[in-house]
Amino acid sequence: MQTARTEFSQALKAIAQERGLNPDVIIETIKQAIIAAYRRDAKEHGEEIPEEIEVVAKIDNVTGETKVFIDNKDVTPPGFGRIAAQTAKQVIHQKIREAEKGAIMEEFEERVGALVSGLILRFDGPNVRVDLGRTEAIMPAEERIPNERLNLNQRLTFLLKKIEETPRGRDLVLSRADPEFVVKLFAREVPEIASKAVEIKSIAREAGVRTKVTVASSQQGVDPVGSCVGQKGVRVQAVTNEIGGERVDVIPYSEDLAELIKAALSPAENLVVKLNKKTKTAKVTAPEDQLSLAIGRDGQNVRLTAKLTGFRIEVEGNGEAVKPEELKEEVKTEEPKIEEQPETEVEKVEKKENVTEDTQSDQKSENAGSEEPKTEEN
């Protein structure tokens, strides 16, 4: 008996440690398996036990001895037979898997909103199945970074976004497109954020293209932008590399909304912002040569600034500055005019003398040309 007790207790302990389960959960699972096996065995022998009749299984936690009762009457058959034993085995495995998955889900429930690492396992159409080690997770198509190429067995970092109930059970949902993913990446790369010395106040993202974050410092002497960018840009570059080269703008936060909008529309300069808080609209006037910078490619800079601040942004030119290409068209090719200076008295006299000399010289030339040549007489 000592050997039997030891074998049962050791087996119970081994399963509990291997699966990370409570031994009481395993015992309860075995009880349910025995009841299912008993009902099936009875049906095989032509005895149908109605569902409303309660069947109870009892297991000795020390010896492992099992008995079946109906209405407190011991109805344990002398042997369950091959079919009953197979049924019990299948139910035990199923129940243990369910309990194991439940324990894993409880573990991951505490990590929702955190970063996790996993391998690309397979593709279910546009969705991606990811191996997280103890379990699988799914990254739906809308949570992927557009145009990001993924390969099988590629290891990546993900945001554990939520746990979703489905007809097949609970699914871990991952994301790489959510703005919170970038926030968590900064928290991983920037110690000042982890220590609460620097705080990300707001974020706006178009996944795969561009992200804007506003940062502020709660500790005197700490530069929030410098902390996030890092020496020679090493910290922000680490974040950018993780999200496939997506551009990340780090903006100093300001309580002055107009100043915040100016900073968010960088690299455009010399902007004038007028706010209408009732309509939550910001009218931005920009020099003509800064207009395209303020708007951004396909209006991207304005869109992200609107998401960042919660204000509708209207940008227009002020007509003051001229674009370089327009300057080139306006360059005139006319030769510069030289302003004539008035003649001095000396220059007048010299000019008069020169005219007189030229006239006398011309007259001599004419007289010389009019004389007939002399001929010698014989």
Summary of the structure (lengths in Angstrom):
residues: 378
radius of gyration: 44.8
end to end distance: 180.7
largest distance: 185.6
contacts: 1013
relative contact order: 0.06
helix: 44%
strand: 24%
